[in-house]
Amino acid sequence: VMTRLSLHERATLDTLIDAGVARSRSEALSWCVQLVADNEADWIDRLRSAMEEVTQLRDSGPDSRS
């Protein structure tokens, strides 16, 4: 995952480490993910519901293999 982050994003994780919020980039990334989950829980739930509906619609559609 770290190789997919931009230099700016890695610098943000390094700032969290330097500030003592996290001990590693992995822990800093986990902290960021938890922060988003805590602050955007309603939006995440709505997004998951929408994705489930798309899956159900796709599954109930015509079979493209024929």
Secondary structure, DSSP 8 states (H G I E B T S, - for coil): -GGGS-HHHHHHHHHHHHTTS-SSHHHHHHHHHHHHHHHSHHHHHHHHHHHHHHHHHHHHS--TT-
